[in-house]
Amino acid sequence: MKIKDLVNYWDKHARGRLTRDAYFANLADQHHQRLEKLAALYPMKSSQDLMRDLISAALDELETGFPYVQGSKVVAFDEDGFEIYEDEGMTPRFISLSQKHIQKLKARQLESVA
């Protein structure tokens, strides 16, 4: 999700699972004031919800913003028959680490249910 899409997202009800992990951050005065103004615009959303959504959107945008680094291995061909090379940049490593972390979270959730 892009940062610019958050307003549309906040205008609808969010769904999904949340982890039990909590994170705390000290904000600069100017960012704290902006968060409070945003909370005033969306009184049905808590400051914590807004921060969570902002961080989620920023992480999504970060992932899609990693530069493509062409590798030497051909992994596919496009519709015109041109070779598509593997990405040796940060994206594959980030995705791999994300999947690993998601599996750990799922395992923890299953343990807490049992």
N, C-alpha and C positions, 0 to 999 in steps of 0.2 A: 504494500500500500504506500502511496506517495503521501508526503506531508500535506500537499494541497488537497488530497482526497479525504483528509480527516474530518473536515466540516460535514461532508455528506455522510460519512460514517457515523459521526456523533449525532446526526439528526435521525438516525435509525437506531434500533436496539441492537446492541452487540451480543453476540453469542460466542460460545467457545469455552474451553477449559482453562482454568488458571492453575498455576503451580502453587504450592504452599509456601514457597520461598518468598521472602520479602526483602526488598532492597530499599535503602535509605540514602538520600542525597541531600547535601547542603547546596542550595542554589545561591547564585549571586543575587544581590538585591534586585537588579533589573529583571532577571529571569523570574524571580519570585513574584514581582509585581505583574509581569505579563501573565503568569499562570493564574494569579488571582483575578485578573481582568477576564481571562478566558473562562474561568469558573463562573464568573458573573454572567457571561453570555450563555452558558449552559448549566443552569442551576440544578438540573437533574443528574449531572455528572460530578463526582467528587474530584478534588484536586488530584488524588491518587489515581483515579480512573483516567484523567486527562494526561497525567505523566506517563502512565502505562501505555496509553495509545500513542503518545508522541514518541516514546522510546521504541515501540514496536514499529512504527512507520519509519523512523530513522534507520533502524536496523535493516528493514526491508529495502529501503532506498540505498543503503550502504552496500548490501549484497549485489544489487543490480548495477551498482556503480563501479564495481571492480573492473579494471581494464582487462580486456582480452589479450592474452599473450599466446601467440601461435606456437604450437608445438610441432614436432616433426611427424607425428603419427596421424594418418588420415582416418577419421572416424565415421565419415558419411560423405554423401554427395548431394549437392543441392539440385533443384529442379532443372537446372541447365547443365547438369553433369560436372560441375566444378567441384573440386575437392574441398571438404571442410576438415580442418585440422583440429586436433584436441586443444583444449585451453590449458596452458601450463601456468596460468596466473593464479591469483588468490581465490577465484570463484570455486574451483573444484575442492580445494582444501577446506574452505569455509563451509561448503555444503556437506562434506564428509564429517567435519566436526559437529555441525548442526544435527545431522542424523544420529551421530553417536550420542550426543547429549539428549536428544528426544527419546532414544531407546532407554537411557538411564532414568529419565523422568517417568516414562511409562512403567518401567519395572518398579520404581518407588511407589507409584500410584497403586499398582497391583498388590504390593506388599501391605500398603495401608488399608486396603479393602479386606484382605484376608485375615 
